Structure formats: C-alpha cells, structure tokens
Amino acid sequence: MTIEELTTSVENALQEIRPFLNSDGGDIALISIEDGKHVKVRLQGACVGCSVNQMTLKMGVETTIKKFAPQIETVTNVD
C-alpha cells in the first residue's frame, strides 16, 4: 500500500468516526503518518478537555483506523 493509499484509508476511518465526535461537539484531524504504521491525530473542540478522550482515542479511533488500515500500530493524539 502506498503512502497515498494509506492516507486515504486513514482519512476514510476518520470520516466514519467523525459523526460520533461531532455529536458531542468535537472533531479530529489527521496530522501525520510516520513510517507507515504510526498515526498522529489532533482531537479538537469538546474532545480536547474531555475526561474520556484517551478511551475514545484507543477504543474508537484506533480500532476504526486499524479496521481500515491493519498495518497501523499506534494512534496518538498531539496537542
């Protein structure tokens, strides 16, 4: 899979989860994909101060991204 295909897969995953974040006043942006296996995202809006954002990141975002792009190993939030 090329980096362009990988980026498209990750963006498609974010599109799938975005409505759930939007419904709570939040959003998410793709920042980078490093070494073809580490994704950096930025939680936005209400997600920034949310006490469960790390759970959302691991259980929702990371799981969804791995469904679209199984080679991804980690998903981290950057400020």
All heavy atoms as a GROMACS GRO file, in nm:
protein
  596
    1MET      N    1   0.085  -0.118   0.000
    1MET     CA    2   0.000   0.000   0.000
    1MET      C    3   0.090   0.124   0.000
    1MET      O    4   0.180   0.135   0.083
    1MET     CB    5  -0.090  -0.003   0.126
    1MET     CG    6  -0.186   0.114   0.135
    1MET     SD    7  -0.295   0.109   0.279
    1MET     CE    8  -0.413  -0.015   0.232
    2THR      N    9   0.064   0.216  -0.092
    2THR     CA   10   0.143   0.340  -0.098
    2THR      C   11   0.102   0.432   0.017
    2THR      O   12  -0.004   0.414   0.079
    2THR     CB   13   0.120   0.414  -0.230
    2THR    OG1   14  -0.016   0.462  -0.232
    2THR    CG2   15   0.147   0.325  -0.351
    3ILE      N   16   0.183   0.533   0.044
    3ILE     CA   17   0.150   0.629   0.150
    3ILE      C   18   0.021   0.703   0.115
    3ILE      O   19  -0.058   0.735   0.204
    3ILE     CB   20   0.268   0.725   0.179
    3ILE    CG1   21   0.240   0.806   0.306
    3ILE    CG2   22   0.296   0.816   0.061
    3ILE    CD1   23   0.237   0.725   0.432
    4GLU      N   24  -0.002   0.726  -0.015
    4GLU     CA   25  -0.126   0.792  -0.055
    4GLU      C   26  -0.247   0.704  -0.025
    4GLU      O   27  -0.350   0.752   0.024
    4GLU     CB   28  -0.123   0.828  -0.205
    4GLU     CG   29  -0.026   0.938  -0.241
    4GLU     CD   30   0.119   0.889  -0.256
    4GLU    OE1   31   0.142   0.766  -0.264
    4GLU    OE2   32   0.209   0.974  -0.259
    5GLU      N   33  -0.236   0.576  -0.055
    5GLU     CA   34  -0.345   0.482  -0.026
    5GLU      C   35  -0.367   0.470   0.125
    5GLU      O   36  -0.481   0.464   0.171
    5GLU     CB   37  -0.315   0.345  -0.086
    5GLU     CG   38  -0.318   0.343  -0.238
    5GLU     CD   39  -0.263   0.214  -0.295
    5GLU    OE1   40  -0.170   0.154  -0.237
    5GLU    OE2   41  -0.313   0.172  -0.401
    6LEU      N   42  -0.258   0.467   0.199
    6LEU     CA   43  -0.267   0.458   0.344
    6LEU      C   44  -0.334   0.582   0.402
    6LEU      O   45  -0.423   0.572   0.487
    6LEU     CB   46  -0.127   0.439   0.404
    6LEU     CG   47  -0.120   0.421   0.555
    6LEU    CD1   48  -0.206   0.303   0.602
    6LEU    CD2   49   0.025   0.402   0.598
    7THR      N   50  -0.294   0.698   0.352
    7THR     CA   51  -0.354   0.823   0.397
    7THR      C   52  -0.504   0.824   0.368
    7THR      O   53  -0.585   0.862   0.454
    7THR     CB   54  -0.285   0.944   0.331
    7THR    OG1   55  -0.147   0.942   0.367
    7THR    CG2   56  -0.347   1.076   0.376
    8THR      N   57  -0.542   0.778   0.250
    8THR     CA   58  -0.684   0.771   0.213
    8THR      C   59  -0.758   0.676   0.307
    8THR      O   60  -0.869   0.708   0.353
    8THR     CB   61  -0.700   0.726   0.067
    8THR    OG1   62  -0.637   0.824  -0.017
    8THR    CG2   63  -0.846   0.712   0.028
    9SER      N   64  -0.700   0.562   0.338
    9SER     CA   65  -0.763   0.465   0.429
    9SER      C   66  -0.783   0.526   0.567
    9SER      O   67  -0.889   0.510   0.628
    9SER     CB   68  -0.679   0.338   0.440
    9SER     OG   69  -0.678   0.268   0.318
   10VAL      N   70  -0.681   0.595   0.617
   10VAL     CA   71  -0.691   0.657   0.750
   10VAL      C   72  -0.796   0.768   0.748
   10VAL      O   73  -0.878   0.779   0.840
   10VAL     CB   74  -0.554   0.708   0.798
   10VAL    CG1   75  -0.567   0.790   0.925
   10VAL    CG2   76  -0.458   0.591   0.820
   11GLU      N   77  -0.796   0.849   0.644
   11GLU     CA   78  -0.897   0.956   0.633
   11GLU      C   79  -1.039   0.896   0.626
   11GLU      O   80  -1.132   0.951   0.686
   11GLU     CB   81  -0.872   1.043   0.509
   11GLU     CG   82  -0.755   1.137   0.524
   11GLU     CD   83  -0.781   1.256   0.617
   11GLU    OE1   84  -0.891   1.266   0.676
   11GLU    OE2   85  -0.690   1.338   0.630
   12ASN      N   86  -1.055   0.784   0.556
   12ASN     CA   87  -1.185   0.718   0.549
   12ASN      C   88  -1.228   0.669   0.687
   12ASN      O   89  -1.346   0.678   0.724
   12ASN     CB   90  -1.183   0.601   0.450
   12ASN     CG   91  -1.179   0.649   0.306
   12ASN    OD1   92  -1.214   0.762   0.275
   12ASN    ND2   93  -1.135   0.561   0.217
   13ALA      N   94  -1.132   0.619   0.765
   13ALA     CA   95  -1.162   0.576   0.902
   13ALA      C   96  -1.207   0.695   0.986
   13ALA      O   97  -1.303   0.685   1.064
   13ALA     CB   98  -1.039   0.509   0.964
   14LEU      N   99  -1.137   0.807   0.973
   14LEU     CA  100  -1.174   0.927   1.049
   14LEU      C  101  -1.313   0.977   1.008
   14LEU      O  102  -1.389   1.023   1.093
   14LEU     CB  103  -1.070   1.036   1.032
   14LEU     CG  104  -0.930   1.004   1.087
   14LEU    CD1  105  -0.836   1.123   1.067
   14LEU    CD2  106  -0.935   0.963   1.234
   15GLN      N  107  -1.344   0.965   0.880
   15GLN     CA  108  -1.477   1.006   0.833
   15GLN      C  109  -1.586   0.920   0.898
   15GLN      O  110  -1.695   0.969   0.925
   15GLN     CB  111  -1.487   0.996   0.680
   15GLN     CG  112  -1.418   1.107   0.607
   15GLN     CD  113  -1.480   1.243   0.636
   15GLN    OE1  114  -1.440   1.313   0.729
   15GLN    NE2  115  -1.578   1.280   0.558
   16GLU      N  116  -1.554   0.793   0.922
   16GLU     CA  117  -1.652   0.704   0.984
   16GLU      C  118  -1.677   0.741   1.130
   16GLU      O  119  -1.790   0.733   1.179
   16GLU     CB  120  -1.606   0.558   0.974
   16GLU     CG  121  -1.708   0.461   1.029
   16GLU     CD  122  -1.677   0.316   0.995
   16GLU    OE1  123  -1.687   0.279   0.877
   16GLU    OE2  124  -1.643   0.241   1.087
   17ILE      N  125  -1.574   0.782   1.201
   17ILE     CA  126  -1.589   0.813   1.342
   17ILE      C  127  -1.626   0.959   1.369
   17ILE      O  128  -1.681   0.991   1.473
   17ILE     CB  129  -1.462   0.773   1.420
   17ILE    CG1  130  -1.496   0.756   1.567
   17ILE    CG2  131  -1.350   0.872   1.400
   17ILE    CD1  132  -1.396   0.678   1.646
   18ARG      N  133  -1.601   1.045   1.272
   18ARG     CA  134  -1.626   1.190   1.290
   18ARG      C  135  -1.769   1.223   1.335
   18ARG      O  136  -1.786   1.307   1.424
   18ARG     CB  137  -1.589   1.264   1.163
   18ARG     CG  138  -1.586   1.414   1.180
   18ARG     CD  139  -1.516   1.483   1.064
   18ARG     NE  140  -1.372   1.483   1.087
   18ARG     CZ  141  -1.282   1.436   1.003
   18ARG    NH1  142  -1.317   1.385   0.887
   18ARG    NH2  143  -1.153   1.440   1.033
   19PRO      N  144  -1.874   1.161   1.279
   19PRO     CA  145  -2.011   1.196   1.325
   19PRO      C  146  -2.032   1.174   1.475
   19PRO      O  147  -2.105   1.250   1.539
   19PRO     CB  148  -2.101   1.104   1.242
   19PRO     CG  149  -2.020   1.072   1.120
   19PRO     CD  150  -1.878   1.069   1.167
   20PHE      N  151  -1.968   1.073   1.531
   20PHE     CA  152  -1.981   1.048   1.676
   20PHE      C  153  -1.914   1.159   1.756
   20PHE      O  154  -1.966   1.204   1.856
   20PHE     CB  155  -1.921   0.912   1.711
   20PHE     CG  156  -1.989   0.797   1.642
   20PHE    CD1  157  -1.931   0.738   1.530
   20PHE    CD2  158  -2.112   0.749   1.686
   20PHE    CE1  159  -1.994   0.634   1.464
   20PHE    CE2  160  -2.176   0.645   1.621
   20PHE     CZ  161  -2.117   0.587   1.510
   21LEU      N  162  -1.797   1.201   1.711
   21LEU     CA  163  -1.726   1.311   1.778
   21LEU      C  164  -1.802   1.442   1.761
   21LEU      O  165  -1.816   1.518   1.857
   21LEU     CB  166  -1.584   1.324   1.721
   21LEU     CG  167  -1.493   1.202   1.737
   21LEU    CD1  168  -1.360   1.227   1.668
   21LEU    CD2  169  -1.472   1.167   1.883
   22ASN      N  170  -1.853   1.466   1.640
   22ASN     CA  171  -1.929   1.589   1.612
   22ASN      C  172  -2.053   1.598   1.701
   22ASN      O  173  -2.089   1.707   1.747
   22ASN     CB  174  -1.972   1.596   1.466
   22ASN     CG  175  -1.857   1.616   1.368
   22ASN    OD1  176  -1.873   1.593   1.250
   22ASN    ND2  177  -1.739   1.656   1.414
   23SER      N  178  -2.117   1.485   1.726
   23SER     CA  179  -2.240   1.486   1.806
   23SER      C  180  -2.214   1.530   1.949
   23SER      O  181  -2.306   1.576   2.018
   23SER     CB  182  -2.308   1.348   1.803
   23SER     OG  183  -2.232   1.254   1.876
   24ASP      N  184  -2.090   1.518   1.993
   24ASP     CA  185  -2.051   1.563   2.128
   24ASP      C  186  -1.977   1.697   2.124
   24ASP      O  187  -1.916   1.737   2.223
   24ASP     CB  188  -1.963   1.457   2.196
   24ASP     CG  189  -2.043   1.333   2.235
   24ASP    OD1  190  -2.163   1.348   2.267
   24ASP    OD2  191  -1.987   1.223   2.235
   25GLY      N  192  -1.976   1.762   2.007
   25GLY     CA  193  -1.911   1.892   1.996
   25GLY      C  194  -1.762   1.884   1.968
   25GLY      O  195  -1.689   1.982   1.985
   26GLY      N  196  -1.714   1.769   1.926
   26GLY     CA  197  -1.572   1.751   1.900
   26GLY      C  198  -1.544   1.721   1.754
   26GLY      O  199  -1.634   1.716   1.671
   27ASP      N  200  -1.417   1.702   1.725
   27ASP     CA  201  -1.375   1.666   1.590
   27ASP      C  202  -1.235   1.606   1.599
   27ASP      O  203  -1.175   1.600   1.707
   27ASP     CB  204  -1.374   1.788   1.498
   27ASP     CG  205  -1.392   1.750   1.350
   27ASP    OD1  206  -1.385   1.628   1.317
   27ASP    OD2  207  -1.409   1.840   1.269
   28ILE      N  208  -1.182   1.563   1.485
   28ILE     CA  209  -1.050   1.503   1.481
   28ILE      C  210  -0.985   1.536   1.348
   28ILE      O  211  -1.053   1.546   1.245
   28ILE     CB  212  -1.058   1.350   1.502
   28ILE    CG1  213  -0.921   1.290   1.528
   28ILE    CG2  214  -1.131   1.282   1.386
   28ILE    CD1  215  -0.924   1.149   1.583
   29ALA      N  216  -0.854   1.557   1.350
   29ALA     CA  217  -0.778   1.586   1.228
   29ALA      C  218  -0.657   1.495   1.221
   29ALA      O  219  -0.592   1.468   1.322
   29ALA     CB  220  -0.733   1.732   1.229
   30LEU      N  221  -0.628   1.448   1.100
   30LEU     CA  222  -0.507   1.369   1.077
   30LEU      C  223  -0.389   1.465   1.068
   30LEU      O  224  -0.390   1.560   0.991
   30LEU     CB  225  -0.520   1.289   0.947
   30LEU     CG  226  -0.395   1.210   0.904
   30LEU    CD1  227  -0.360   1.104   1.007
   30LEU    CD2  228  -0.419   1.147   0.768
   31ILE      N  229  -0.287   1.441   1.150
   31ILE     CA  230  -0.167   1.524   1.149
   31ILE      C  231  -0.058   1.460   1.063
   31ILE      O  232  -0.002   1.523   0.976
   31ILE     CB  233  -0.114   1.549   1.293
   31ILE    CG1  234  -0.223   1.614   1.379
   31ILE    CG2  235   0.013   1.632   1.291
   31ILE    CD1  236  -0.279   1.744   1.324
   32SER      N  237  -0.029   1.332   1.089
   32SER     CA  238   0.075   1.265   1.010
   32SER      C  239   0.065   1.114   1.024
   32SER      O  240   0.000   1.062   1.114
   32SER     CB  241   0.214   1.312   1.055
   32SER     OG  242   0.240   1.269   1.188
   33ILE      N  243   0.132   1.046   0.931
   33ILE     CA  244   0.152   0.902   0.938
   33ILE      C  245   0.302   0.882   0.926
   33ILE      O  246   0.363   0.924   0.827
   33ILE     CB  247   0.079   0.828   0.825
   33ILE    CG1  248  -0.071   0.856   0.831
   33ILE    CG2  249   0.108   0.677   0.833
   33ILE    CD1  250  -0.149   0.801   0.714
   34GLU      N  251   0.362   0.822   1.030
   34GLU     CA  252   0.507   0.805   1.032
   34GLU      C  253   0.545   0.659   1.014
   34GLU      O  254   0.486   0.571   1.076
   34GLU     CB  255   0.562   0.860   1.165
   34GLU     CG  256   0.534   1.010   1.180
   34GLU     CD  257   0.575   1.065   1.315
   34GLU    OE1  258   0.629   0.989   1.398
   34GLU    OE2  259   0.552   1.185   1.336
   35ASP      N  260   0.641   0.637   0.929
   35ASP     CA  261   0.692   0.501   0.899
   35ASP      C  262   0.584   0.405   0.851
   35ASP      O  263   0.599   0.283   0.863
   35ASP     CB  264   0.763   0.442   1.022
   35ASP     CG  265   0.880   0.526   1.068
   35ASP    OD1  266   0.948   0.586   0.982
   35ASP    OD2  267   0.903   0.535   1.191
   36GLY      N  268   0.474   0.459   0.802
   36GLY     CA  269   0.366   0.374   0.751
   36GLY      C  270   0.293   0.295   0.856
   36GLY      O  271   0.215   0.206   0.824
   37LYS      N  272   0.316   0.326   0.987
   37LYS     CA  273   0.250   0.248   1.092
   37LYS      C  274   0.215   0.325   1.218
   37LYS      O  275   0.154   0.270   1.308
   37LYS     CB  276   0.332   0.124   1.127
   37LYS     CG  277   0.474   0.152   1.166
   37LYS     CD  278   0.553   0.022   1.178
   37LYS     CE  279   0.700   0.052   1.199
   37LYS     NZ  280   0.781  -0.067   1.194
   38HIS      N  281   0.251   0.452   1.224
   38HIS     CA  282   0.220   0.533   1.343
   38HIS      C  283   0.142   0.657   1.299
   38HIS      O  284   0.193   0.740   1.225
   38HIS     CB  285   0.348   0.574   1.415
   38HIS     CG  286   0.434   0.458   1.454
   38HIS    ND1  287   0.397   0.370   1.554
   38HIS    CD2  288   0.551   0.412   1.406
   38HIS    CE1  289   0.491   0.276   1.565
   38HIS    NE2  290   0.584   0.300   1.474
   39VAL      N  291   0.019   0.667   1.349
   39VAL     CA  292  -0.069   0.777   1.311
   39VAL      C  293  -0.074   0.879   1.423
   39VAL      O  294  -0.087   0.843   1.541
   39VAL     CB  295  -0.213   0.725   1.282
   39VAL    CG1  296  -0.309   0.839   1.258
   39VAL    CG2  297  -0.212   0.631   1.162
   40LYS      N  298  -0.062   1.006   1.386
   40LYS     CA  299  -0.079   1.115   1.481
   40LYS      C  300  -0.203   1.193   1.440
   40LYS      O  301  -0.219   1.229   1.324
   40LYS     CB  302   0.043   1.207   1.482
   40LYS     CG  303   0.167   1.140   1.540
   40LYS     CD  304   0.278   1.240   1.560
   40LYS     CE  305   0.406   1.174   1.607
   40LYS     NZ  306   0.400   1.118   1.738
   41VAL      N  307  -0.291   1.213   1.538
   41VAL     CA  308  -0.414   1.288   1.516
   41VAL      C  309  -0.422   1.402   1.618
   41VAL      O  310  -0.349   1.402   1.717
   41VAL     CB  311  -0.539   1.197   1.528
   41VAL    CG1  312  -0.541   1.090   1.421
   41VAL    CG2  313  -0.549   1.135   1.667
   42ARG      N  314  -0.512   1.494   1.593
   42ARG     CA  315  -0.538   1.600   1.690
   42ARG      C  316  -0.688   1.602   1.718
   42ARG      O  317  -0.768   1.625   1.628
   42ARG     CB  318  -0.492   1.736   1.638
   42ARG     CG  319  -0.520   1.850   1.738
   42ARG     CD  320  -0.458   1.982   1.695
   42ARG     NE  321  -0.313   1.970   1.701
   42ARG     CZ  322  -0.230   2.004   1.601
   42ARG    NH1  323  -0.276   2.052   1.488
   42ARG    NH2  324  -0.100   1.991   1.615
   43LEU      N  325  -0.722   1.573   1.845
   43LEU     CA  326  -0.860   1.586   1.888
   43LEU      C  327  -0.891   1.734   1.899
   43LEU      O  328  -0.806   1.812   1.945
   43LEU     CB  329  -0.882   1.514   2.020
   43LEU     CG  330  -0.872   1.362   2.014
   43LEU    CD1  331  -0.871   1.303   2.153
   43LEU    CD2  332  -0.987   1.303   1.933
   44GLN      N  333  -1.013   1.774   1.859
   44GLN     CA  334  -1.048   1.914   1.854
   44GLN      C  335  -1.182   1.939   1.923
   44GLN      O  336  -1.257   1.846   1.950
   44GLN     CB  337  -1.056   1.960   1.708
   44GLN     CG  338  -0.927   1.941   1.632
   44GLN     CD  339  -0.941   1.966   1.483
   44GLN    OE1  340  -1.042   1.932   1.423
   44GLN    NE2  341  -0.839   2.026   1.423
   45GLY      N  342  -1.211   2.067   1.948
   45GLY     CA  343  -1.338   2.105   2.008
   45GLY      C  344  -1.355   2.047   2.147
   45GLY      O  345  -1.262   2.047   2.227
   46ALA      N  346  -1.474   1.995   2.174
   46ALA     CA  347  -1.506   1.942   2.306
   46ALA      C  348  -1.418   1.824   2.344
   46ALA      O  349  -1.400   1.794   2.462
   46ALA     CB  350  -1.653   1.902   2.313
   47CYS      N  351  -1.359   1.757   2.245
   47CYS     CA  352  -1.273   1.640   2.273
   47CYS      C  353  -1.146   1.679   2.348
   47CYS      O  354  -1.088   1.597   2.418
   47CYS     CB  355  -1.235   1.569   2.143
   47CYS     SG  356  -1.373   1.487   2.062
   48VAL      N  357  -1.102   1.804   2.332
   48VAL     CA  358  -0.975   1.846   2.392
   48VAL      C  359  -0.978   1.833   2.543
   48VAL      O  360  -0.888   1.779   2.604
   48VAL     CB  361  -0.940   1.991   2.350
   48VAL    CG1  362  -0.818   2.041   2.424
   48VAL    CG2  363  -0.917   1.997   2.199
   49GLY      N  364  -1.085   1.881   2.607
   49GLY     CA  365  -1.091   1.877   2.753
   49GLY      C  366  -1.169   1.761   2.809
   49GLY      O  367  -1.188   1.752   2.930
   50CYS      N  368  -1.213   1.672   2.724
   50CYS     CA  369  -1.298   1.561   2.768
   50CYS      C  370  -1.219   1.461   2.851
   50CYS      O  371  -1.110   1.420   2.814
   50CYS     CB  372  -1.360   1.493   2.647
   50CYS     SG  373  -1.464   1.353   2.688
   51SER      N  374  -1.279   1.420   2.963
   51SER     CA  375  -1.209   1.328   3.054
   51SER      C  376  -1.194   1.187   2.997
   51SER      O  377  -1.110   1.110   3.044
   51SER     CB  378  -1.282   1.321   3.188
   51SER     OG  379  -1.413   1.272   3.168
   52VAL      N  380  -1.274   1.152   2.897
   52VAL     CA  381  -1.265   1.017   2.840
   52VAL      C  382  -1.200   1.018   2.702
   52VAL      O  383  -1.210   0.920   2.628
   52VAL     CB  384  -1.403   0.946   2.834
   52VAL    CG1  385  -1.456   0.923   2.973
   52VAL    CG2  386  -1.501   1.023   2.749
   53ASN      N  387  -1.128   1.126   2.666
   53ASN     CA  388  -1.073   1.132   2.530
   53ASN      C  389  -0.968   1.024   2.503
   53ASN      O  390  -0.956   0.978   2.392
   53ASN     CB  391  -1.024   1.272   2.492
   53ASN     CG  392  -0.901   1.318   2.567
   53ASN    OD1  393  -0.834   1.243   2.636
   53ASN    ND2  394  -0.873   1.447   2.555
   54GLN      N  395  -0.893   0.982   2.605
   54GLN     CA  396  -0.796   0.874   2.581
   54GLN      C  397  -0.867   0.742   2.553
   54GLN      O  398  -0.821   0.663   2.471
   54GLN     CB  399  -0.699   0.861   2.699
   54GLN     CG  400  -0.599   0.974   2.708
   54GLN     CD  401  -0.521   0.995   2.578
   54GLN    OE1  402  -0.462   0.903   2.523
   54GLN    NE2  403  -0.525   1.117   2.527
   55MET      N  404  -0.979   0.719   2.619
   55MET     CA  405  -1.056   0.598   2.591
   55MET      C  406  -1.116   0.606   2.450
   55MET      O  407  -1.114   0.509   2.375
   55MET     CB  408  -1.167   0.579   2.695
   55MET     CG  409  -1.238   0.446   2.680
   55MET     SD  410  -1.357   0.417   2.811
   55MET     CE  411  -1.485   0.532   2.767
   56THR      N  412  -1.168   0.724   2.415
   56THR     CA  413  -1.221   0.744   2.280
   56THR      C  414  -1.113   0.719   2.177
   56THR      O  415  -1.135   0.653   2.076
   56THR     CB  416  -1.275   0.888   2.264
   56THR    OG1  417  -1.381   0.908   2.357
   56THR    CG2  418  -1.324   0.915   2.123
   57LEU      N  419  -0.993   0.770   2.205
   57LEU     CA  420  -0.881   0.754   2.111
   57LEU      C  421  -0.848   0.607   2.091
   57LEU      O  422  -0.833   0.561   1.978
   57LEU     CB  423  -0.759   0.831   2.163
   57LEU     CG  424  -0.643   0.842   2.067
   57LEU    CD1  425  -0.679   0.928   1.947
   57LEU    CD2  426  -0.521   0.902   2.138
   58LYS      N  427  -0.836   0.532   2.198
   58LYS     CA  428  -0.797   0.390   2.187
   58LYS      C  429  -0.912   0.302   2.139
   58LYS      O  430  -0.895   0.222   2.048
   58LYS     CB  431  -0.747   0.338   2.323
   58LYS     CG  432  -0.614   0.396   2.364
   58LYS     CD  433  -0.504   0.352   2.271
   58LYS     CE  434  -0.372   0.418   2.306
   58LYS     NZ  435  -0.274   0.408   2.199
   59MET      N  436  -1.028   0.315   2.202
   59MET     CA  437  -1.138   0.223   2.173
   59MET      C  438  -1.211   0.258   2.044
   59MET      O  439  -1.258   0.170   1.973
   59MET     CB  440  -1.239   0.222   2.290
   59MET     CG  441  -1.177   0.181   2.422
   59MET     SD  442  -1.099   0.019   2.420
   59MET     CE  443  -1.241  -0.085   2.402
   60GLY      N  444  -1.221   0.386   2.013
   60GLY     CA  445  -1.295   0.426   1.894
   60GLY      C  446  -1.206   0.454   1.776
   60GLY      O  447  -1.212   0.386   1.673
   61VAL      N  448  -1.119   0.553   1.791
   61VAL     CA  449  -1.038   0.599   1.678
   61VAL      C  450  -0.938   0.493   1.634
   61VAL      O  451  -0.931   0.457   1.517
   61VAL     CB  452  -0.967   0.732   1.713
   61VAL    CG1  453  -0.877   0.776   1.599
   61VAL    CG2  454  -1.068   0.840   1.748
   62GLU      N  455  -0.859   0.441   1.728
   62GLU     CA  456  -0.756   0.344   1.692
   62GLU      C  457  -0.817   0.217   1.633
   62GLU      O  458  -0.770   0.166   1.531
   62GLU     CB  459  -0.670   0.310   1.813
   62GLU     CG  460  -0.550   0.223   1.780
   62GLU     CD  461  -0.454   0.207   1.898
   62GLU    OE1  462  -0.384   0.305   1.930
   62GLU    OE2  463  -0.452   0.099   1.956
   63THR      N  464  -0.924   0.169   1.694
   63THR     CA  465  -0.990   0.048   1.644
   63THR      C  466  -1.043   0.068   1.502
   63THR      O  467  -1.026  -0.018   1.416
   63THR     CB  468  -1.107   0.008   1.738
   63THR    OG1  469  -1.052  -0.014   1.868
   63THR    CG2  470  -1.177  -0.117   1.690
   64THR      N  471  -1.103   0.185   1.478
   64THR     CA  472  -1.157   0.213   1.345
   64THR      C  473  -1.046   0.227   1.241
   64THR      O  474  -1.055   0.173   1.131
   64THR     CB  475  -1.245   0.340   1.348
   64THR    OG1  476  -1.348   0.321   1.447
   64THR    CG2  477  -1.310   0.367   1.213
   65ILE      N  478  -0.940   0.298   1.277
   65ILE     CA  479  -0.827   0.313   1.184
   65ILE      C  480  -0.767   0.177   1.150
   65ILE      O  481  -0.739   0.148   1.034
   65ILE     CB  482  -0.720   0.409   1.241
   65ILE    CG1  483  -0.773   0.554   1.236
   65ILE    CG2  484  -0.588   0.398   1.163
   65ILE    CD1  485  -0.683   0.656   1.302
   66LYS      N  486  -0.750   0.090   1.249
   66LYS     CA  487  -0.692  -0.042   1.225
   66LYS      C  488  -0.783  -0.129   1.138
   66LYS      O  489  -0.735  -0.216   1.067
   66LYS     CB  490  -0.658  -0.111   1.357
   66LYS     CG  491  -0.537  -0.050   1.424
   66LYS     CD  492  -0.505  -0.120   1.555
   66LYS     CE  493  -0.378  -0.064   1.617
   66LYS     NZ  494  -0.347  -0.132   1.743
   67LYS      N  495  -0.913  -0.104   1.144
   67LYS     CA  496  -1.006  -0.177   1.057
   67LYS      C  497  -0.982  -0.138   0.911
   67LYS      O  498  -0.984  -0.223   0.823
   67LYS     CB  499  -1.150  -0.146   1.100
   67LYS     CG  500  -1.255  -0.221   1.021
   67LYS     CD  501  -1.393  -0.198   1.078
   67LYS     CE  502  -1.443  -0.059   1.043
   67LYS     NZ  503  -1.582  -0.037   1.084
   68PHE      N  504  -0.957  -0.011   0.887
   68PHE     CA  505  -0.934   0.038   0.751
   68PHE      C  506  -0.790   0.016   0.705
   68PHE      O  507  -0.764   0.000   0.586
   68PHE     CB  508  -0.966   0.188   0.743
   68PHE     CG  509  -1.112   0.220   0.732
   68PHE    CD1  510  -1.195   0.214   0.843
   68PHE    CD2  511  -1.168   0.256   0.611
   68PHE    CE1  512  -1.330   0.244   0.834
   68PHE    CE2  513  -1.303   0.286   0.599
   68PHE     CZ  514  -1.385   0.278   0.712
   69ALA      N  515  -0.695   0.019   0.800
   69ALA     CA  516  -0.553   0.007   0.768
   69ALA      C  517  -0.485  -0.080   0.874
   69ALA      O  518  -0.427  -0.029   0.970
   69ALA     CB  519  -0.488   0.146   0.762
   70PRO      N  520  -0.493  -0.213   0.858
   70PRO     CA  521  -0.443  -0.306   0.960
   70PRO      C  522  -0.295  -0.292   0.995
   70PRO      O  523  -0.252  -0.334   1.102
   70PRO     CB  524  -0.472  -0.444   0.901
   70PRO     CG  525  -0.574  -0.421   0.795
   70PRO     CD  526  -0.554  -0.281   0.745
   71GLN      N  527  -0.215  -0.233   0.906
   71GLN     CA  528  -0.072  -0.221   0.934
   71GLN      C  529  -0.040  -0.112   1.036
   71GLN      O  530   0.071  -0.103   1.086
   71GLN     CB  531   0.007  -0.198   0.805
   71GLN     CG  532  -0.016  -0.064   0.738
   71GLN     CD  533  -0.132  -0.067   0.639
   71GLN    OE1  534  -0.237  -0.125   0.666
   71GLN    NE2  535  -0.114  -0.005   0.525
   72ILE      N  536  -0.139  -0.028   1.070
   72ILE     CA  537  -0.116   0.077   1.169
   72ILE      C  538  -0.098   0.014   1.306
   72ILE      O  539  -0.176  -0.071   1.348
   72ILE     CB  540  -0.234   0.178   1.170
   72ILE    CG1  541  -0.244   0.250   1.036
   72ILE    CG2  542  -0.221   0.276   1.286
   72ILE    CD1  543  -0.120   0.329   0.996
   73GLU      N  544   0.009   0.056   1.377
   73GLU     CA  545   0.040   0.001   1.508
   73GLU      C  546  -0.003   0.091   1.622
   73GLU      O  547  -0.044   0.044   1.727
   73GLU     CB  548   0.191  -0.027   1.518
   73GLU     CG  549   0.237  -0.136   1.424
   73GLU     CD  550   0.388  -0.157   1.428
   73GLU    OE1  551   0.456  -0.097   1.513
   73GLU    OE2  552   0.436  -0.233   1.343
   74THR      N  553   0.013   0.223   1.605
   74THR     CA  554  -0.023   0.314   1.713
   74THR      C  555  -0.098   0.435   1.659
   74THR      O  556  -0.080   0.475   1.544
   74THR     CB  557   0.103   0.367   1.787
   74THR    OG1  558   0.182   0.442   1.696
   74THR    CG2  559   0.184   0.254   1.847
   75VAL      N  560  -0.184   0.489   1.744
   75VAL     CA  561  -0.254   0.614   1.715
   75VAL      C  562  -0.236   0.703   1.838
   75VAL      O  563  -0.272   0.662   1.948
   75VAL     CB  564  -0.403   0.592   1.686
   75VAL    CG1  565  -0.474   0.724   1.663
   75VAL    CG2  566  -0.422   0.498   1.567
   76THR      N  567  -0.177   0.820   1.819
   76THR     CA  568  -0.156   0.910   1.931
   76THR      C  569  -0.214   1.048   1.900
   76THR      O  570  -0.219   1.091   1.785
   76THR     CB  571  -0.006   0.925   1.966
   76THR    OG1  572   0.066   0.962   1.847
   76THR    CG2  573   0.052   0.795   2.019
   77ASN      N  574  -0.256   1.114   2.007
   77ASN     CA  575  -0.308   1.250   1.996
   77ASN      C  576  -0.196   1.348   2.024
   77ASN      O  577  -0.118   1.330   2.117
   77ASN     CB  578  -0.421   1.269   2.099
   77ASN     CG  579  -0.482   1.406   2.091
   77ASN    OD1  580  -0.518   1.454   1.985
   77ASN    ND2  581  -0.494   1.470   2.205
   78VAL      N  582  -0.185   1.450   1.940
   78VAL     CA  583  -0.086   1.556   1.961
   78VAL      C  584  -0.161   1.686   1.985
   78VAL      O  585  -0.268   1.709   1.929
   78VAL     CB  586   0.013   1.570   1.842
   78VAL    CG1  587   0.095   1.444   1.827
   78VAL    CG2  588  -0.061   1.600   1.712
   79ASP      N  589  -0.104   1.770   2.069
   79ASP     CA  590  -0.169   1.899   2.101
   79ASP      C  591  -0.133   2.005   1.998
   79ASP      O  592  -0.032   2.002   1.937
   79ASP     CB  593  -0.126   1.947   2.240
   79ASP     CG  594  -0.178   1.851   2.348
   79ASP    OD1  595  -0.290   1.798   2.332
   79ASP    OD2  596  -0.107   1.832   2.448
   0.00000   0.00000   0.00000
